[in-house]
Amino acid sequence: MDINEKIAPIYSELQGYLAQAPEKDKEIFVEAVWERYNQTVEELNNVSGKNYDGYRVQPRRWANTTNPCVATLDYRTKLGGIIARLHREYFSDEAAPFSGMPNTVINQSQHQYQSIQMLLEIQDKISEKFYQATEGSKEKTFLEKVKSSLSSVRNATELLSLIMKTAKDIGLSVDELIKLFM
């Protein structure tokens, strides 16, 4: 297992923490929140062999509180920083988890859900058309090849590429593709 595969779950976990982090201008009083985050940083240190301790959060006692807490702005800043750094160091070939605003992690999750939903709908349509197509026809061959390759598709771009390349290889025109999926 390469280092990226070892770090990927930690990277995703940190993104999850950020997606669930309270809005700024508040304090976090639940000790388990920052302790779990700091444990994750420690795990990252151990797995990567690098030192990310600068991204740990330190609880403080504010003048108007009796219990230790962490400023949400500090927590979100450290989370965003470590995620951006991990992206740059290990996952720069992937889409950035967010651009400027950490709350876009939620939008990315929604986009992923929509992509999965679209892939499932296409898969259903292909299965429906597969059973309607004439045995031995170009259309049936096309649908069979696309259907068998769907498990390797991760997003809409790859799906479109698969459909177009397979159609070209089989000899289906764009008009025939449109007619097939109507």
Secondary structure, DSSP 8 states (H G I E B T S, - for coil): --HHHHHHHHHHHHHHHHHH---SS-EE--HHHHHHHHHHHHHHHHHHSS--GGG----B--TT-SS-BEEHHHHHHHHHHHHHHHHHHH-TTS--S-SS-TTHHHHHHHHHHHHHHHHHHHHHHHHHHHHHS-TTSHHHHHHHHHHHHGGG--SHHHHHHHHHHHHHHHT--HHHHHHHH-
